[in-house]
Amino acid sequence: MSSLPSKYVPIEFSILGVAARLVDEIGPTETVSSLWDRVRQFAEVRTFDRYAEALTLLFAGGLISMEKGILRRTSPSGLSR
């Protein structure tokens, strides 16, 4: 599994690409389970391991947070939306 795109791994199938897709899919009342139920059929997500790695990348980068069990998109510090 590749985190970054390469000559052999298109961006949409890298963990970075999956993470970008997940950010786009997060709704206003999304839980980890409800998001997984919606995105599990996407070819680029495929497995729960890839899904979990992409969420980990988003949490580590401060792009998403969790409030009372609900996933929220966050703005990076100092940047306005």
N, CA, C and O atoms as a CHARMM CRD file, in Angstrom:
* protein
*
  324
    1    1 MET  N      0.83100  -1.16300   0.00000 PROA 1      0.00000
    2    1 MET  CA     0.00000   0.00000   0.00000 PROA 1      0.00000
    3    1 MET  C      0.88700   1.24100   0.00000 PROA 1      0.00000
    4    1 MET  O      1.79600   1.36700   0.82100 PROA 1      0.00000
    5    2 SER  N      0.62100   2.12800  -0.90200 PROA 2      0.00000
    6    2 SER  CA     1.45100   3.31200  -1.01300 PROA 2      0.00000
    7    2 SER  C      0.72300   4.54600  -0.48300 PROA 2      0.00000
    8    2 SER  O     -0.42900   4.80300  -0.83400 PROA 2      0.00000
    9    3 SER  N      1.41100   5.29900   0.36500 PROA 3      0.00000
   10    3 SER  CA     0.82300   6.52900   0.88700 PROA 3      0.00000
   11    3 SER  C      0.81400   7.62600  -0.16400 PROA 3      0.00000
   12    3 SER  O     -0.10800   8.43900  -0.22700 PROA 3      0.00000
   13    4 LEU  N      1.84700   7.63700  -0.98300 PROA 4      0.00000
   14    4 LEU  CA     1.97900   8.67300  -2.00100 PROA 4      0.00000
   15    4 LEU  C      1.83200   8.08200  -3.39500 PROA 4      0.00000
   16    4 LEU  O      2.14700   6.91100  -3.61000 PROA 4      0.00000
   17    5 PRO  N      1.35700   8.88200  -4.34200 PROA 5      0.00000
   18    5 PRO  CA     1.27500   8.40000  -5.71600 PROA 5      0.00000
   19    5 PRO  C      2.67200   8.16500  -6.27800 PROA 5      0.00000
   20    5 PRO  O      3.64200   8.77900  -5.83300 PROA 5      0.00000
   21    6 SER  N      2.76500   7.29000  -7.23900 PROA 6      0.00000
   22    6 SER  CA     4.04300   7.01400  -7.88600 PROA 6      0.00000
   23    6 SER  C      3.78500   6.69000  -9.36000 PROA 6      0.00000
   24    6 SER  O      2.66800   6.82500  -9.85800 PROA 6      0.00000
   25    7 LYS  N      4.81700   6.27200 -10.01800 PROA 7      0.00000
   26    7 LYS  CA     4.70400   5.88100 -11.41800 PROA 7      0.00000
   27    7 LYS  C      3.69700   4.73600 -11.58400 PROA 7      0.00000
   28    7 LYS  O      3.02700   4.63400 -12.61200 PROA 7      0.00000
   29    8 TYR  N      3.59800   3.88800 -10.57300 PROA 8      0.00000
   30    8 TYR  CA     2.74700   2.70900 -10.64700 PROA 8      0.00000
   31    8 TYR  C      1.45800   2.81700  -9.84200 PROA 8      0.00000
   32    8 TYR  O      0.55800   1.99100  -9.99700 PROA 8      0.00000
   33    9 VAL  N      1.36400   3.82600  -8.98700 PROA 9      0.00000
   34    9 VAL  CA     0.17300   4.01800  -8.14500 PROA 9      0.00000
   35    9 VAL  C     -0.43800   5.38000  -8.46600 PROA 9      0.00000
   36    9 VAL  O      0.11800   6.41100  -8.08700 PROA 9      0.00000
   37   10 PRO  N     -1.58000   5.39100  -9.16400 PROA 10     0.00000
   38   10 PRO  CA    -2.23800   6.67200  -9.45600 PROA 10     0.00000
   39   10 PRO  C     -2.66500   7.36400  -8.15700 PROA 10     0.00000
   40   10 PRO  O     -2.90200   6.70300  -7.14600 PROA 10     0.00000
   41   11 ILE  N     -2.75900   8.67100  -8.19000 PROA 11     0.00000
   42   11 ILE  CA    -3.06500   9.42600  -6.97600 PROA 11     0.00000
   43   11 ILE  C     -4.34900   8.95500  -6.31600 PROA 11     0.00000
   44   11 ILE  O     -4.40200   8.86900  -5.08900 PROA 11     0.00000
   45   12 GLU  N     -5.37900   8.64900  -7.08100 PROA 12     0.00000
   46   12 GLU  CA    -6.64600   8.26000  -6.45800 PROA 12     0.00000
   47   12 GLU  C     -6.57300   6.92900  -5.71200 PROA 12     0.00000
   48   12 GLU  O     -7.42800   6.65000  -4.87200 PROA 12     0.00000
   49   13 PHE  N     -5.57300   6.10700  -6.00200 PROA 13     0.00000
   50   13 PHE  CA    -5.41300   4.82600  -5.31700 PROA 13     0.00000
   51   13 PHE  C     -4.33700   4.85900  -4.22900 PROA 13     0.00000
   52   13 PHE  O     -4.09000   3.84900  -3.57000 PROA 13     0.00000
   53   14 SER  N     -3.70000   6.01200  -4.04300 PROA 14     0.00000
   54   14 SER  CA    -2.75400   6.16800  -2.93800 PROA 14     0.00000
   55   14 SER  C     -3.54500   6.53900  -1.68500 PROA 14     0.00000
   56   14 SER  O     -4.69600   6.96500  -1.78300 PROA 14     0.00000
   57   15 ILE  N     -2.94500   6.38400  -0.52800 PROA 15     0.00000
   58   15 ILE  CA    -3.62800   6.74800   0.71500 PROA 15     0.00000
   59   15 ILE  C     -3.94900   8.24300   0.71200 PROA 15     0.00000
   60   15 ILE  O     -4.98700   8.65300   1.23200 PROA 15     0.00000
   61   16 LEU  N     -3.08400   9.04000   0.14400 PROA 16     0.00000
   62   16 LEU  CA    -3.32900  10.47800   0.02200 PROA 16     0.00000
   63   16 LEU  C     -4.59000  10.74300  -0.80400 PROA 16     0.00000
   64   16 LEU  O     -5.39800  11.60000  -0.44500 PROA 16     0.00000
   65   17 GLY  N     -4.75700  10.01800  -1.89500 PROA 17     0.00000
   66   17 GLY  CA    -5.94800  10.16200  -2.73800 PROA 17     0.00000
   67   17 GLY  C     -7.21300   9.68800  -2.04400 PROA 17     0.00000
   68   17 GLY  O     -8.26700  10.31300  -2.16700 PROA 17     0.00000
   69   18 VAL  N     -7.11100   8.58600  -1.31700 PROA 18     0.00000
   70   18 VAL  CA    -8.25900   8.07900  -0.55700 PROA 18     0.00000
   71   18 VAL  C     -8.64600   9.09300   0.51200 PROA 18     0.00000
   72   18 VAL  O     -9.83200   9.34100   0.72800 PROA 18     0.00000
   73   19 ALA  N     -7.66700   9.67900   1.17900 PROA 19     0.00000
   74   19 ALA  CA    -7.93400  10.68500   2.20500 PROA 19     0.00000
   75   19 ALA  C     -8.66900  11.88000   1.60000 PROA 19     0.00000
   76   19 ALA  O     -9.60900  12.40000   2.20300 PROA 19     0.00000
   77   20 ALA  N     -8.25200  12.31300   0.42600 PROA 20     0.00000
   78   20 ALA  CA    -8.91500  13.43500  -0.23500 PROA 20     0.00000
   79   20 ALA  C    -10.36800  13.08300  -0.55300 PROA 20     0.00000
   80   20 ALA  O    -11.26200  13.91600  -0.40400 PROA 20     0.00000
   81   21 ARG  N    -10.59200  11.86300  -0.98500 PROA 21     0.00000
   82   21 ARG  CA   -11.95900  11.42300  -1.29400 PROA 21     0.00000
   83   21 ARG  C    -12.81600  11.39400  -0.02300 PROA 21     0.00000
   84   21 ARG  O    -13.98200  11.78600  -0.04800 PROA 21     0.00000
   85   22 LEU  N    -12.24100  10.93700   1.06900 PROA 22     0.00000
   86   22 LEU  CA   -12.98500  10.88200   2.32800 PROA 22     0.00000
   87   22 LEU  C    -13.38100  12.27000   2.81100 PROA 22     0.00000
   88   22 LEU  O    -14.50100  12.46700   3.28100 PROA 22     0.00000
   89   23 VAL  N    -12.47500  13.23000   2.69900 PROA 23     0.00000
   90   23 VAL  CA   -12.78900  14.60500   3.10800 PROA 23     0.00000
   91   23 VAL  C    -13.98800  15.11900   2.31600 PROA 23     0.00000
   92   23 VAL  O    -14.86400  15.78000   2.87400 PROA 23     0.00000
   93   24 ASP  N    -14.03200  14.82000   1.03000 PROA 24     0.00000
   94   24 ASP  CA   -15.16200  15.25100   0.19800 PROA 24     0.00000
   95   24 ASP  C    -16.46500  14.58300   0.59600 PROA 24     0.00000
   96   24 ASP  O    -17.53800  15.16100   0.42300 PROA 24     0.00000
   97   25 GLU  N    -16.38500  13.38400   1.12100 PROA 25     0.00000
   98   25 GLU  CA   -17.57400  12.60200   1.44300 PROA 25     0.00000
   99   25 GLU  C    -18.12600  12.85200   2.84400 PROA 25     0.00000
  100   25 GLU  O    -19.24400  12.43200   3.14200 PROA 25     0.00000
  101   26 ILE  N    -17.37500  13.51900   3.70400 PROA 26     0.00000
  102   26 ILE  CA   -17.82600  13.73100   5.08000 PROA 26     0.00000
  103   26 ILE  C    -19.02100  14.68500   5.10100 PROA 26     0.00000
  104   26 ILE  O    -18.93200  15.83200   4.66100 PROA 26     0.00000
  105   27 GLY  N    -20.13800  14.18100   5.62200 PROA 27     0.00000
  106   27 GLY  CA   -21.35700  14.97000   5.73600 PROA 27     0.00000
  107   27 GLY  C    -21.46900  15.61000   7.11200 PROA 27     0.00000
  108   27 GLY  O    -20.59900  15.41600   7.96100 PROA 27     0.00000
  109   28 PRO  N    -22.53300  16.37100   7.33500 PROA 28     0.00000
  110   28 PRO  CA   -22.68000  17.10600   8.59900 PROA 28     0.00000
  111   28 PRO  C    -22.91400  16.22400   9.82800 PROA 28     0.00000
  112   28 PRO  O    -22.61100  16.65200  10.94200 PROA 28     0.00000
  113   29 THR  N    -23.43800  15.01700   9.66200 PROA 29     0.00000
  114   29 THR  CA   -23.69300  14.13300  10.80700 PROA 29     0.00000
  115   29 THR  C    -23.01700  12.77600  10.60000 PROA 29     0.00000
  116   29 THR  O    -23.59100  11.73300  10.91100 PROA 29     0.00000
  117   30 GLU  N    -21.81300  12.80400  10.08100 PROA 30     0.00000
  118   30 GLU  CA   -21.09800  11.57800   9.70600 PROA 30     0.00000
  119   30 GLU  C    -20.36100  10.96900  10.88900 PROA 30     0.00000
  120   30 GLU  O    -19.64600  11.66400  11.61100 PROA 30     0.00000
  121   31 THR  N    -20.53800   9.67400  11.08200 PROA 31     0.00000
  122   31 THR  CA   -19.74000   8.92900  12.05100 PROA 31     0.00000
  123   31 THR  C    -18.73100   8.10100  11.26800 PROA 31     0.00000
  124   31 THR  O    -18.82400   7.99600  10.04500 PROA 31     0.00000
  125   32 VAL  N    -17.77500   7.51800  11.96600 PROA 32     0.00000
  126   32 VAL  CA   -16.79000   6.66700  11.30200 PROA 32     0.00000
  127   32 VAL  C    -17.50500   5.51200  10.60100 PROA 32     0.00000
  128   32 VAL  O    -17.16700   5.16900   9.46800 PROA 32     0.00000
  129   33 SER  N    -18.47700   4.92100  11.26200 PROA 33     0.00000
  130   33 SER  CA   -19.20800   3.78000  10.69400 PROA 33     0.00000
  131   33 SER  C    -20.07700   4.18100   9.51000 PROA 33     0.00000
  132   33 SER  O    -20.10400   3.47400   8.50300 PROA 33     0.00000
  133   34 SER  N    -20.78400   5.29500   9.61100 PROA 34     0.00000
  134   34 SER  CA   -21.66000   5.69600   8.50400 PROA 34     0.00000
  135   34 SER  C    -20.84800   6.09400   7.27700 PROA 34     0.00000
  136   34 SER  O    -21.26000   5.83300   6.14700 PROA 34     0.00000
  137   35 LEU  N    -19.70000   6.72200   7.49400 PROA 35     0.00000
  138   35 LEU  CA   -18.83200   7.05600   6.36300 PROA 35     0.00000
  139   35 LEU  C    -18.30800   5.78600   5.71700 PROA 35     0.00000
  140   35 LEU  O    -18.29100   5.68500   4.49000 PROA 35     0.00000
  141   36 TRP  N    -17.88000   4.80900   6.51500 PROA 36     0.00000
  142   36 TRP  CA   -17.39700   3.53800   5.97500 PROA 36     0.00000
  143   36 TRP  C    -18.49700   2.85100   5.15700 PROA 36     0.00000
  144   36 TRP  O    -18.22100   2.32600   4.07800 PROA 36     0.00000
  145   37 ASP  N    -19.72000   2.84800   5.64900 PROA 37     0.00000
  146   37 ASP  CA   -20.82500   2.21800   4.92800 PROA 37     0.00000
  147   37 ASP  C    -21.03800   2.85200   3.55700 PROA 37     0.00000
  148   37 ASP  O    -21.40400   2.15900   2.60700 PROA 37     0.00000
  149   38 ARG  N    -20.81400   4.15900   3.44300 PROA 38     0.00000
  150   38 ARG  CA   -21.01100   4.83800   2.16200 PROA 38     0.00000
  151   38 ARG  C    -19.83500   4.68300   1.20200 PROA 38     0.00000
  152   38 ARG  O    -20.04000   4.60200  -0.00900 PROA 38     0.00000
  153   39 VAL  N    -18.60200   4.64000   1.72300 PROA 39     0.00000
  154   39 VAL  CA   -17.43900   4.66000   0.82800 PROA 39     0.00000
  155   39 VAL  C    -16.83400   3.28500   0.55800 PROA 39     0.00000
  156   39 VAL  O    -15.94700   3.16200  -0.28700 PROA 39     0.00000
  157   40 ARG  N    -17.28900   2.26400   1.24900 PROA 40     0.00000
  158   40 ARG  CA   -16.67400   0.94300   1.11400 PROA 40     0.00000
  159   40 ARG  C    -16.76600   0.38100  -0.30100 PROA 40     0.00000
  160   40 ARG  O    -15.93800  -0.45000  -0.67500 PROA 40     0.00000
  161   41 GLN  N    -17.74100   0.80200  -1.09800 PROA 41     0.00000
  162   41 GLN  CA   -17.86600   0.28800  -2.46200 PROA 41     0.00000
  163   41 GLN  C    -16.98500   1.02600  -3.46500 PROA 41     0.00000
  164   41 GLN  O    -16.86700   0.58400  -4.60800 PROA 41     0.00000
  165   42 PHE  N    -16.36700   2.13100  -3.07200 PROA 42     0.00000
  166   42 PHE  CA   -15.50800   2.87200  -3.99100 PROA 42     0.00000
  167   42 PHE  C    -14.25200   2.04500  -4.29000 PROA 42     0.00000
  168   42 PHE  O    -13.63400   1.49600  -3.37800 PROA 42     0.00000
  169   43 ALA  N    -13.88700   1.96000  -5.54600 PROA 43     0.00000
  170   43 ALA  CA   -12.73400   1.14400  -5.96400 PROA 43     0.00000
  171   43 ALA  C    -11.44900   1.58000  -5.27200 PROA 43     0.00000
  172   43 ALA  O    -10.61800   0.74200  -4.92100 PROA 43     0.00000
  173   44 GLU  N    -11.28100   2.88500  -5.07300 PROA 44     0.00000
  174   44 GLU  CA   -10.03500   3.35400  -4.47400 PROA 44     0.00000
  175   44 GLU  C     -9.95000   3.06200  -2.97000 PROA 44     0.00000
  176   44 GLU  O     -8.84700   3.01600  -2.42500 PROA 44     0.00000
  177   45 VAL  N    -11.06400   2.86600  -2.29900 PROA 45     0.00000
  178   45 VAL  CA   -11.05200   2.58000  -0.86300 PROA 45     0.00000
  179   45 VAL  C    -10.84300   1.09200  -0.63100 PROA 45     0.00000
  180   45 VAL  O     -9.92500   0.70800   0.09400 PROA 45     0.00000
  181   46 ARG  N    -11.66000   0.26300  -1.21900 PROA 46     0.00000
  182   46 ARG  CA   -11.57300  -1.20700  -1.20100 PROA 46     0.00000
  183   46 ARG  C    -11.59400  -1.89400   0.15300 PROA 46     0.00000
  184   46 ARG  O    -12.45600  -2.74200   0.38300 PROA 46     0.00000
  185   47 THR  N    -10.68700  -1.56500   1.05300 PROA 47     0.00000
  186   47 THR  CA   -10.58700  -2.30600   2.31400 PROA 47     0.00000
  187   47 THR  C    -10.66600  -1.36200   3.50900 PROA 47     0.00000
  188   47 THR  O    -10.40800  -0.16400   3.39600 PROA 47     0.00000
  189   48 PHE  N    -11.02900  -1.93300   4.65400 PROA 48     0.00000
  190   48 PHE  CA   -11.09800  -1.13400   5.87000 PROA 48     0.00000
  191   48 PHE  C     -9.71000  -0.64600   6.27400 PROA 48     0.00000
  192   48 PHE  O     -9.58300   0.43500   6.85000 PROA 48     0.00000
  193   49 ASP  N     -8.66800  -1.42100   5.98300 PROA 49     0.00000
  194   49 ASP  CA    -7.30300  -0.98900   6.30400 PROA 49     0.00000
  195   49 ASP  C     -6.95200   0.30700   5.57900 PROA 49     0.00000
  196   49 ASP  O     -6.38800   1.22100   6.18200 PROA 49     0.00000
  197   50 ARG  N     -7.28000   0.39300   4.29300 PROA 50     0.00000
  198   50 ARG  CA    -7.00500   1.61600   3.52500 PROA 50     0.00000
  199   50 ARG  C     -7.83800   2.77600   4.06900 PROA 50     0.00000
  200   50 ARG  O     -7.35000   3.90100   4.17200 PROA 50     0.00000
  201   51 TYR  N     -9.08100   2.50000   4.41100 PROA 51     0.00000
  202   51 TYR  CA    -9.97400   3.50200   4.98800 PROA 51     0.00000
  203   51 TYR  C     -9.38700   4.03300   6.30100 PROA 51     0.00000
  204   51 TYR  O     -9.32600   5.24300   6.51700 PROA 51     0.00000
  205   52 ALA  N     -8.95900   3.12200   7.16500 PROA 52     0.00000
  206   52 ALA  CA    -8.40100   3.51800   8.46300 PROA 52     0.00000
  207   52 ALA  C     -7.10200   4.30300   8.28600 PROA 52     0.00000
  208   52 ALA  O     -6.87000   5.27600   9.00300 PROA 52     0.00000
  209   53 GLU  N     -6.26100   3.89800   7.35200 PROA 53     0.00000
  210   53 GLU  CA    -5.01200   4.64400   7.10500 PROA 53     0.00000
  211   53 GLU  C     -5.30300   6.05700   6.62000 PROA 53     0.00000
  212   53 GLU  O     -4.64100   7.00800   7.03600 PROA 53     0.00000
  213   54 ALA  N     -6.28600   6.19600   5.74700 PROA 54     0.00000
  214   54 ALA  CA    -6.63800   7.52400   5.23200 PROA 54     0.00000
  215   54 ALA  C     -7.20000   8.40100   6.34500 PROA 54     0.00000
  216   54 ALA  O     -6.86200   9.58200   6.42400 PROA 54     0.00000
  217   55 LEU  N     -8.05900   7.83900   7.21500 PROA 55     0.00000
  218   55 LEU  CA    -8.57300   8.61000   8.34300 PROA 55     0.00000
  219   55 LEU  C     -7.44900   9.01700   9.28800 PROA 55     0.00000
  220   55 LEU  O     -7.43600  10.13600   9.80000 PROA 55     0.00000
  221   56 THR  N     -6.50500   8.10500   9.51600 PROA 56     0.00000
  222   56 THR  CA    -5.35600   8.41300  10.37600 PROA 56     0.00000
  223   56 THR  C     -4.56100   9.57500   9.80700 PROA 56     0.00000
  224   56 THR  O     -4.15300  10.46800  10.55000 PROA 56     0.00000
  225   57 LEU  N     -4.33600   9.57600   8.50400 PROA 57     0.00000
  226   57 LEU  CA    -3.62100  10.66000   7.84700 PROA 57     0.00000
  227   57 LEU  C     -4.37000  11.98600   8.02900 PROA 57     0.00000
  228   57 LEU  O     -3.75300  13.01700   8.29800 PROA 57     0.00000
  229   58 LEU  N     -5.68700  11.95500   7.88300 PROA 58     0.00000
  230   58 LEU  CA    -6.48900  13.16800   8.04000 PROA 58     0.00000
  231   58 LEU  C     -6.47000  13.68100   9.47800 PROA 58     0.00000
  232   58 LEU  O     -6.36900  14.88600   9.70600 PROA 58     0.00000
  233   59 PHE  N     -6.56700  12.76600  10.45300 PROA 59     0.00000
  234   59 PHE  CA    -6.48500  13.16900  11.86500 PROA 59     0.00000
  235   59 PHE  C     -5.11000  13.74000  12.17800 PROA 59     0.00000
  236   59 PHE  O     -5.00100  14.77900  12.82800 PROA 59     0.00000
  237   60 ALA  N     -4.06000  13.06600  11.72000 PROA 60     0.00000
  238   60 ALA  CA    -2.69100  13.51300  11.99600 PROA 60     0.00000
  239   60 ALA  C     -2.41800  14.88300  11.37200 PROA 60     0.00000
  240   60 ALA  O     -1.69000  15.69500  11.94300 PROA 60     0.00000
  241   61 GLY  N     -2.99100  15.13000  10.22400 PROA 61     0.00000
  242   61 GLY  CA    -2.80300  16.41100   9.55500 PROA 61     0.00000
  243   61 GLY  C     -3.70800  17.51000  10.08200 PROA 61     0.00000
  244   61 GLY  O     -3.61100  18.65600   9.64400 PROA 61     0.00000
  245   62 GLY  N     -4.58300  17.17500  11.01400 PROA 62     0.00000
  246   62 GLY  CA    -5.48500  18.17200  11.57400 PROA 62     0.00000
  247   62 GLY  C     -6.59200  18.59100  10.63100 PROA 62     0.00000
  248   62 GLY  O     -7.18700  19.65400  10.81000 PROA 62     0.00000
  249   63 LEU  N     -6.88300  17.76900   9.62100 PROA 63     0.00000
  250   63 LEU  CA    -7.91400  18.12100   8.64700 PROA 63     0.00000
  251   63 LEU  C     -9.29600  17.66000   9.06300 PROA 63     0.00000
  252   63 LEU  O    -10.30000  18.16200   8.55700 PROA 63     0.00000
  253   64 ILE  N     -9.35700  16.70100   9.98900 PROA 64     0.00000
  254   64 ILE  CA   -10.63200  16.28000  10.54400 PROA 64     0.00000
  255   64 ILE  C    -10.48400  16.12900  12.05100 PROA 64     0.00000
  256   64 ILE  O     -9.38300  15.94400  12.56900 PROA 64     0.00000
  257   65 SER  N    -11.60400  16.21100  12.73500 PROA 65     0.00000
  258   65 SER  CA   -11.63500  15.99600  14.18100 PROA 65     0.00000
  259   65 SER  C    -12.90200  15.22500  14.49400 PROA 65     0.00000
  260   65 SER  O    -13.73500  14.99100  13.61900 PROA 65     0.00000
  261   66 MET  N    -13.03800  14.83200  15.75300 PROA 66     0.00000
  262   66 MET  CA   -14.23800  14.13700  16.17100 PROA 66     0.00000
  263   66 MET  C    -14.82100  14.85200  17.38300 PROA 66     0.00000
  264   66 MET  O    -14.12800  15.10800  18.36800 PROA 66     0.00000
  265   67 GLU  N    -16.10200  15.16500  17.29200 PROA 67     0.00000
  266   67 GLU  CA   -16.82000  15.81700  18.37300 PROA 67     0.00000
  267   67 GLU  C    -18.05400  14.99700  18.71100 PROA 67     0.00000
  268   67 GLU  O    -18.98700  14.91400  17.91200 PROA 67     0.00000
  269   68 LYS  N    -18.06200  14.39200  19.89000 PROA 68     0.00000
  270   68 LYS  CA   -19.18800  13.56900  20.34700 PROA 68     0.00000
  271   68 LYS  C    -19.53500  12.47100  19.34300 PROA 68     0.00000
  272   68 LYS  O    -20.71000  12.19100  19.10600 PROA 68     0.00000
  273   69 GLY  N    -18.51400  11.85000  18.75500 PROA 69     0.00000
  274   69 GLY  CA   -18.72300  10.74700  17.82800 PROA 69     0.00000
  275   69 GLY  C    -18.99200  11.14800  16.38800 PROA 69     0.00000
  276   69 GLY  O    -19.17400  10.28200  15.53200 PROA 69     0.00000
  277   70 ILE  N    -19.01900  12.44500  16.10500 PROA 70     0.00000
  278   70 ILE  CA   -19.28500  12.95000  14.75400 PROA 70     0.00000
  279   70 ILE  C    -17.98800  13.47200  14.14800 PROA 70     0.00000
  280   70 ILE  O    -17.26300  14.24200  14.77900 PROA 70     0.00000
  281   71 LEU  N    -17.70100  13.04600  12.91600 PROA 71     0.00000
  282   71 LEU  CA   -16.52300  13.54300  12.20200 PROA 71     0.00000
  283   71 LEU  C    -16.78500  14.95900  11.71100 PROA 71     0.00000
  284   71 LEU  O    -17.86600  15.25700  11.20300 PROA 71     0.00000
  285   72 ARG  N    -15.80900  15.81600  11.86200 PROA 72     0.00000
  286   72 ARG  CA   -15.90800  17.20800  11.40800 PROA 72     0.00000
  287   72 ARG  C    -14.67100  17.56200  10.59300 PROA 72     0.00000
  288   72 ARG  O    -13.54800  17.21300  10.96000 PROA 72     0.00000
  289   73 ARG  N    -14.89100  18.25600   9.48900 PROA 73     0.00000
  290   73 ARG  CA   -13.75200  18.81000   8.75100 PROA 73     0.00000
  291   73 ARG  C    -13.29500  20.04500   9.49700 PROA 73     0.00000
  292   73 ARG  O    -14.11400  20.81400  10.00100 PROA 73     0.00000
  293   74 THR  N    -11.98000  20.23800   9.56900 PROA 74     0.00000
  294   74 THR  CA   -11.42800  21.40600  10.24200 PROA 74     0.00000
  295   74 THR  C    -10.55100  22.17700   9.27500 PROA 74     0.00000
  296   74 THR  O    -10.02600  21.62000   8.31100 PROA 74     0.00000
  297   75 SER  N    -10.40000  23.45800   9.54500 PROA 75     0.00000
  298   75 SER  CA    -9.49300  24.27600   8.74400 PROA 75     0.00000
  299   75 SER  C     -8.11400  24.22800   9.37200 PROA 75     0.00000
  300   75 SER  O     -7.99900  24.32200  10.59400 PROA 75     0.00000
  301   76 PRO  N     -7.06000  24.08500   8.57300 PROA 76     0.00000
  302   76 PRO  CA    -5.71600  24.15600   9.13700 PROA 76     0.00000
  303   76 PRO  C     -5.50900  25.51900   9.80000 PROA 76     0.00000
  304   76 PRO  O     -6.05800  26.51600   9.33100 PROA 76     0.00000
  305   77 SER  N     -4.73700  25.57900  10.86700 PROA 77     0.00000
  306   77 SER  CA    -4.49300  26.82000  11.60300 PROA 77     0.00000
  307   77 SER  C     -4.01600  27.92400  10.68100 PROA 77     0.00000
  308   77 SER  O     -3.12300  27.73600   9.85400 PROA 77     0.00000
  309   78 GLY  N     -4.63000  29.06900  10.84700 PROA 78     0.00000
  310   78 GLY  CA    -4.19700  30.23800  10.10400 PROA 78     0.00000
  311   78 GLY  C     -4.80600  30.36500   8.71600 PROA 78     0.00000
  312   78 GLY  O     -4.62100  31.39100   8.06100 PROA 78     0.00000
  313   79 LEU  N     -5.51600  29.36500   8.25900 PROA 79     0.00000
  314   79 LEU  CA    -6.13700  29.44600   6.94500 PROA 79     0.00000
  315   79 LEU  C     -7.63800  29.60000   7.11400 PROA 79     0.00000
  316   79 LEU  O     -8.24300  28.97000   7.98100 PROA 79     0.00000
  317   80 SER  N     -8.22200  30.42300   6.30000 PROA 80     0.00000
  318   80 SER  CA    -9.68300  30.57900   6.36700 PROA 80     0.00000
  319   80 SER  C    -10.31600  29.82400   5.23300 PROA 80     0.00000
  320   80 SER  O     -9.71600  29.64500   4.17400 PROA 80     0.00000
  321   81 ARG  N    -11.52700  29.38500   5.45800 PROA 81     0.00000
  322   81 ARG  CA   -12.25600  28.62800   4.43300 PROA 81     0.00000
  323   81 ARG  C    -13.03900  29.54600   3.55500 PROA 81     0.00000
  324   81 ARG  O    -13.71700  29.08900   2.63400 PROA 81     0.00000
